[in-house]
Amino acid sequence: MILPYKLGVGGPIGDGAQYMPWIHLLDMVRGIVFLLETDHPSALTISVHLTPSLTQRSVKH
């Protein structure tokens, strides 16, 4: 997703008031390591931060 922003063509979706799930890189790595170390995960695993971000805020950072 970062490539469009680096090229100057990225921006908020709609009016920017839509929520977008996100996750910090370190948290994602920890989740992947956990799944690799678990022999048989017993459920579907979804990795996102507890608080979603607005698309308008996400594209400004």
N, CA, C and O atoms as a DFTB+ gen file, in Angstrom:
244 C
 N C O
     1  1       0.803      -1.197       0.000
     2  2       0.000       0.000       0.000
     3  2       0.850       1.267       0.000
     4  3       0.346       2.339      -0.337
     5  1       2.091       1.172       0.360
     6  2       2.900       2.385       0.479
     7  2       3.341       2.930      -0.875
     8  3       3.585       4.130      -1.002
     9  1       3.446       2.079      -1.880
    10  2       3.931       2.530      -3.181
    11  2       3.100       3.676      -3.764
    12  3       3.688       4.655      -4.222
    13  1       1.750       3.605      -3.771
    14  2       0.994       4.744      -4.311
    15  2       1.294       6.057      -3.582
    16  3       1.340       7.114      -4.211
    17  1       1.497       6.001      -2.275
    18  2       1.788       7.214      -1.515
    19  2       3.162       7.768      -1.864
    20  3       3.345       8.983      -1.953
    21  1       4.122       6.877      -2.061
    22  2       5.457       7.332      -2.456
    23  2       5.445       7.952      -3.850
    24  3       6.240       8.844      -4.147
    25  1       4.538       7.476      -4.702
    26  2       4.421       8.021      -6.049
    27  2       3.546       9.274      -6.090
    28  3       3.410       9.910      -7.135
    29  1       2.945       9.627      -4.929
    30  2       2.133      10.836      -4.856
    31  2       0.698      10.666      -5.311
    32  3       0.006      11.658      -5.538
    33  1       0.234       9.428      -5.450
    34  2      -1.139       9.209      -5.907
    35  2      -2.024       8.574      -4.837
    36  3      -3.178       8.250      -5.119
    37  1      -1.519       8.389      -3.626
    38  2      -2.316       7.809      -2.546
    39  2      -3.092       8.886      -1.814
    40  3      -2.740      10.065      -1.864
    41  1      -4.129       8.481      -1.148
    42  2      -4.919       9.421      -0.373
    43  2      -6.026       8.702       0.365
    44  3      -6.187       7.491       0.213
    45  1      -6.797       9.434       1.167
    46  2      -7.883       8.794       1.904
    47  2      -8.954       8.253       0.961
    48  3      -9.155       8.771      -0.138
    49  1      -9.625       7.221       1.403
    50  2     -10.726       6.644       0.641
    51  2     -11.996       7.398       1.018
    52  3     -12.279       7.571       2.203
    53  1     -12.758       7.843       0.039
    54  2     -13.982       8.595       0.325
    55  2     -13.645       9.914       0.995
    56  3     -12.737      10.626       0.567
    57  1     -14.396      10.240       2.066
    58  2     -14.160      11.505       2.765
    59  2     -13.142      11.353       3.892
    60  3     -12.873      12.318       4.607
    61  1     -12.571      10.162       4.063
    62  2     -11.553       9.929       5.086
    63  2     -12.119       9.546       6.428
    64  3     -11.363       9.341       7.378
    65  1     -13.443       9.442       6.536
    66  2     -14.080       9.104       7.812
    67  2     -14.309       7.602       7.970
    68  3     -14.928       7.176       8.945
    69  1     -13.825       6.800       7.032
    70  2     -13.984       5.356       7.123
    71  2     -12.889       4.792       8.019
    72  3     -11.761       5.285       8.034
    73  1     -13.241       3.753       8.763
    74  2     -12.266       3.109       9.636
    75  2     -11.454       2.090       8.859
    76  3     -11.964       1.424       7.958
    77  1     -10.182       1.978       9.219
    78  2      -9.286       1.053       8.553
    79  2      -8.510       0.280       9.613
    80  3      -7.850       0.891      10.453
    81  1      -8.574      -1.049       9.593
    82  2      -7.797      -1.827      10.560
    83  2      -6.311      -1.724      10.232
    84  3      -5.927      -1.566       9.073
    85  1      -5.487      -1.815      11.262
    86  2      -4.048      -1.742      11.071
    87  2      -3.365      -2.564      12.150
    88  3      -3.995      -2.947      13.135
    89  1      -2.094      -2.831      11.970
    90  2      -1.316      -3.544      12.973
    91  2       0.136      -3.072      12.877
    92  3       0.647      -2.829      11.784
    93  1       0.781      -2.949      14.009
    94  2       2.191      -2.565      14.048
    95  2       3.032      -3.738      13.549
    96  3       2.696      -4.897      13.793
    97  1       4.104      -3.438      12.865
    98  2       4.963      -4.477      12.285
    99  2       5.452      -5.474      13.331
   100  3       5.435      -6.681      13.090
   101  1       5.886      -4.983      14.486
   102  2       6.385      -5.880      15.537
   103  2       5.284      -6.819      16.031
   104  3       5.547      -7.992      16.294
   105  1       4.056      -6.314      16.158
   106  2       2.950      -7.167      16.580
   107  2       2.644      -8.239      15.537
   108  3       2.323      -9.374      15.887
   109  1       2.742      -7.881      14.266
   110  2       2.504      -8.855      13.205
   111  2       3.576      -9.939      13.224
   112  3       3.267     -11.121      13.072
   113  1       4.831      -9.543      13.409
   114  2       5.930     -10.520      13.480
   115  2       5.717     -11.455      14.659
   116  3       5.892     -12.666      14.526
   117  1       5.338     -10.906      15.821
   118  2       5.079     -11.746      16.993
   119  2       3.935     -12.725      16.727
   120  3       3.987     -13.874      17.166
   121  1       2.910     -12.280      16.016
   122  2       1.802     -13.169      15.678
   123  2       2.235     -14.303      14.758
   124  3       1.822     -15.449      14.936
   125  1       3.067     -13.978      13.777
   126  2       3.562     -14.999      12.859
   127  2       4.440     -16.004      13.595
   128  3       4.325     -17.210      13.375
   129  1       5.321     -15.508      14.473
   130  2       6.176     -16.404      15.257
   131  2       5.321     -17.317      16.127
   132  3       5.590     -18.515      16.215
   133  1       4.296     -16.767      16.768
   134  2       3.393     -17.579      17.589
   135  2       2.762     -18.693      16.766
   136  3       2.717     -19.842      17.206
   137  1       2.274     -18.360      15.573
   138  2       1.639     -19.378      14.734
   139  2       2.633     -20.425      14.257
   140  3       2.290     -21.603      14.155
   141  1       3.854     -20.013      13.966
   142  2       4.871     -20.974      13.535
   143  2       5.280     -21.916      14.663
   144  3       5.620     -23.073      14.416
   145  1       5.249     -21.423      15.896
   146  2       5.636     -22.245      17.044
   147  2       4.488     -23.097      17.581
   148  3       4.714     -23.989      18.399
   149  1       3.274     -22.838      17.135
   150  2       2.107     -23.596      17.585
   151  2       1.877     -24.747      16.610
   152  3       1.693     -24.525      15.413
   153  1       1.887     -25.977      17.126
   154  2       1.744     -27.143      16.248
   155  2       0.419     -27.162      15.501
   156  3       0.393     -27.353      14.285
   157  1      -0.670     -26.968      16.214
   158  2      -1.991     -27.030      15.602
   159  2      -2.848     -25.881      16.110
   160  3      -3.562     -26.041      17.100
   161  1      -2.794     -24.715      15.451
   162  2      -3.676     -23.617      15.886
   163  2      -5.125     -24.099      15.864
   164  3      -5.558     -24.729      14.899
   165  1      -5.868     -23.803      16.922
   166  2      -7.219     -24.352      17.062
   167  2      -8.304     -23.438      16.521
   168  3      -9.481     -23.798      16.551
   169  1      -7.935     -22.267      16.028
   170  2      -8.957     -21.346      15.542
   171  2      -8.358     -20.418      14.485
   172  3      -7.142     -20.328      14.321
   173  1      -9.239     -19.746      13.789
   174  2      -8.837     -18.727      12.840
   175  2      -8.139     -17.594      13.590
   176  3      -8.589     -17.203      14.667
   177  1      -7.066     -17.069      13.047
   178  2      -6.326     -15.993      13.693
   179  2      -6.364     -14.752      12.818
   180  3      -6.009     -14.800      11.640
   181  1      -6.793     -13.647      13.395
   182  2      -6.833     -12.365      12.703
   183  2      -5.981     -11.393      13.503
   184  3      -6.172     -11.251      14.711
   185  1      -5.060     -10.736      12.856
   186  2      -4.159      -9.819      13.551
   187  2      -4.447      -8.382      13.147
   188  3      -4.153      -7.978      12.021
   189  1      -5.014      -7.617      14.052
   190  2      -5.250      -6.184      13.863
   191  2      -5.105      -5.497      15.214
   192  3      -5.171      -6.150      16.256
   193  1      -4.911      -4.195      15.201
   194  2      -4.852      -3.422      16.435
   195  2      -6.262      -3.326      17.017
   196  3      -7.244      -3.403      16.279
   197  1      -6.364      -3.158      18.330
   198  2      -7.667      -3.087      18.973
   199  2      -8.465      -1.854      18.570
   200  3      -9.695      -1.882      18.569
   201  1      -7.771      -0.776      18.230
   202  2      -8.441       0.465      17.860
   203  2      -8.188       0.754      16.387
   204  3      -7.045       0.994      15.999
   205  1      -9.238       0.737      15.552
   206  2      -9.027       1.055      14.140
   207  2      -8.699       2.533      13.964
   208  3      -8.989       3.354      14.834
   209  1      -8.099       2.854      12.846
   210  2      -7.733       4.228      12.544
   211  2      -8.604       4.740      11.408
   212  3      -9.038       3.965      10.556
   213  1      -8.860       6.037      11.394
   214  2      -9.583       6.628      10.265
   215  2      -8.643       6.690       9.072
   216  3      -7.448       6.936       9.239
   217  1      -9.167       6.469       7.869
   218  2      -8.309       6.504       6.682
   219  2      -7.657       7.868       6.530
   220  3      -6.522       7.954       6.061
   221  1      -8.339       8.926       6.910
   222  2      -7.776      10.275       6.797
   223  2      -6.538      10.407       7.676
   224  3      -5.549      11.012       7.262
   225  1      -6.579       9.849       8.884
   226  2      -5.428       9.915       9.791
   227  2      -4.305       9.008       9.295
   228  3      -3.132       9.362       9.410
   229  1      -4.644       7.857       8.752
   230  2      -3.637       6.901       8.310
   231  2      -2.777       7.436       7.180
   232  3      -1.577       7.162       7.139
   233  1      -3.354       8.178       6.280
   234  2      -2.574       8.657       5.128
   235  2      -1.736       9.879       5.453
   236  3      -0.875      10.253       4.657
   237  1      -1.958      10.512       6.595
   238  2      -1.174      11.674       6.979
   239  2       0.112      11.282       7.665
   240  3       1.030      12.098       7.752
   241  1       0.214      10.022       8.170
   242  2       1.392       9.605       8.925
   243  2       2.300       8.767       8.102
   244  3       3.344       8.330       8.586
